[in-house]
């Protein structure tokens, strides 16, 4: 598997559907896992420490509220970790964003936008990382960009 997609609870799954859809569309292999940073600390550490040996190349971690999952995974692995701040009902995901983006020096987490754009961009960022050494993924990414450009150009005709 290329990517581990980890979320803190099953309630996060619908919020990261864009991640799954984008990985699928780019032909990138992944596994999904639920690992709560607060309710499963031992499992979190074990997974973080073993992820590289399980042949993962990138971890995408979605979390809301205190949002410790991406940072704690990053603390337990040298694999790239991409954090998706999940939109919350309390602070609309700003709490999640700040928790993920404010990592201390030495433990980086790439952080994407709150919500649907972030979910999709997490998969695209993972694809860019993987494309460095995988020509098939690089081509899928190029094809995606070409389709995106064509859709934007074609949408101009809707104005007339």
C-alpha positions in Angstrom: 0.0 0.0 0.0 1.2 3.5 -0.8 -0.9 5.5 1.6 -2.5 5.0 5.0 -5.6 7.1 5.5 -6.1 7.4 9.2 -9.0 9.0 11.0 -9.8 9.5 14.7 -13.3 8.1 14.5 -15.9 6.6 12.1 -17.7 10.0 12.1 -14.8 11.5 10.2 -15.1 9.1 7.3 -17.8 11.0 5.3 -15.8 14.2 5.8 -12.8 12.7 4.0 -14.7 11.0 1.2 -12.9 13.4 -1.2 -9.6 11.9 -0.1 -10.7 8.4 -0.9 -12.3 9.4 -4.2 -9.2 11.3 -5.4 -6.8 8.4 -4.4 -9.1 6.0 -6.3 -9.2 8.3 -9.4 -5.4 8.5 -9.4 -5.0 4.8 -9.0 -3.2 5.1 -5.7 -3.4 2.1 -3.3 -4.4 2.9 0.3 -5.8 1.4 3.5 -8.1 3.2 5.8 -7.8 2.9 9.6 -9.4 4.3 12.7 -6.9 5.2 15.4 -8.0 7.7 18.1 -5.1 9.7 19.4 -6.8 10.0 22.8 -8.6 6.7 23.2 -6.0 4.4 21.5 -2.6 5.9 22.3 -0.8 2.5 22.3 -2.2 1.5 18.9 -1.3 5.0 17.6 2.3 4.6 18.7 2.5 1.0 17.4 1.1 2.0 14.0 3.3 5.1 13.7 6.4 3.1 14.4 5.5 0.2 12.1 4.0 2.1 9.1 7.3 2.4 7.2 7.9 -1.3 7.6 4.4 -2.1 6.4 5.5 -0.4 3.2 3.4 2.8 3.5 5.0 5.8 1.9 2.7 8.6 3.1 0.2 8.9 5.9 -2.9 11.1 5.6 -4.5 11.7 9.0 -7.8 13.5 9.5 -8.8 14.8 12.9 -11.2 17.3 14.5 -11.2 19.4 17.6 -8.0 18.9 19.6 -6.7 17.1 16.4 -3.7 15.4 17.9 -3.7 12.5 15.5 -1.6 13.9 12.7 1.0 15.3 15.0 1.3 12.2 17.2 1.6 10.0 14.1 4.4 12.3 12.9 6.1 12.0 16.3 6.2 8.2 15.8 7.4 8.0 12.1 9.7 9.6 9.6 7.2 9.1 6.8 5.5 12.3 5.5 2.3 13.0 7.3 -0.5 15.1 5.8 -3.1 16.4 8.2 -6.7 17.1 7.3 -8.4 19.5 9.7 -12.0 18.1 10.1 -14.7 20.7 10.3 -16.3 20.7 13.7 -19.6 22.0 14.9 -18.0 24.0 17.7 -15.5 26.2 15.9 -16.1 25.1 12.2 -12.7 23.4 12.1 -10.5 26.3 13.1 -9.7 24.5 16.3 -8.6 21.5 14.2 -6.6 23.6 11.8 -4.7 25.3 14.5 -4.0 22.1 16.3 -2.5 20.5 13.2 -0.7 23.4 11.7 1.1 24.5 14.9 3.6 21.7 15.2 6.9 22.3 17.0 10.1 22.5 15.1 11.4 19.0 14.3 8.0 17.3 13.9 6.5 18.5 10.6 2.9 17.9 9.5 1.9 19.1 6.1 -1.5 20.7 6.6 -4.3 21.2 4.1 -7.5 23.3 4.2 -10.5 22.6 6.4 -13.3 20.7 4.7 -13.8 19.2 1.2 -11.0 21.1 -0.5 -8.5 19.9 2.2 -9.7 16.3 1.8 -9.1 16.3 -1.9 -5.8 18.3 -1.6 -4.5 15.8 0.9 -4.8 13.0 -1.7 -3.2 15.3 -4.4 -0.3 16.2 -2.1 0.3 12.5 -1.4 0.2 11.9 -5.1 2.8 14.6 -5.7 5.1 13.0 -3.1 4.6 9.5 -4.6 5.1 10.8 -8.1 8.7 11.6 -7.4 9.5 7.9 -7.7 6.5 6.5 -9.5 6.0 7.3 -13.2 2.5 5.8 -13.3 1.3 8.1 -10.5 3.1 11.1 -12.1 1.2 10.4 -15.3 -2.1 10.1 -13.4 -1.4 13.5 -11.8 -0.5 15.1 -15.1 -3.8 13.7 -16.6 -5.7 15.1 -13.6 -4.2 18.5 -14.1 -5.0 18.5 -17.8 -8.7 17.5 -17.1 -8.9 20.2 -14.5 -7.6 22.8 -16.9 -10.0 21.7 -19.6 -13.0 21.8 -17.3 -12.0 25.4 -16.3 -11.6 26.5 -19.9 -14.9 24.8 -20.9 -16.7 26.4 -18.1 -16.0 29.8 -19.7 -18.5 28.9 -22.4 -21.2 28.7 -19.8 -20.9 32.5 -19.4 -21.9 33.1 -23.0 
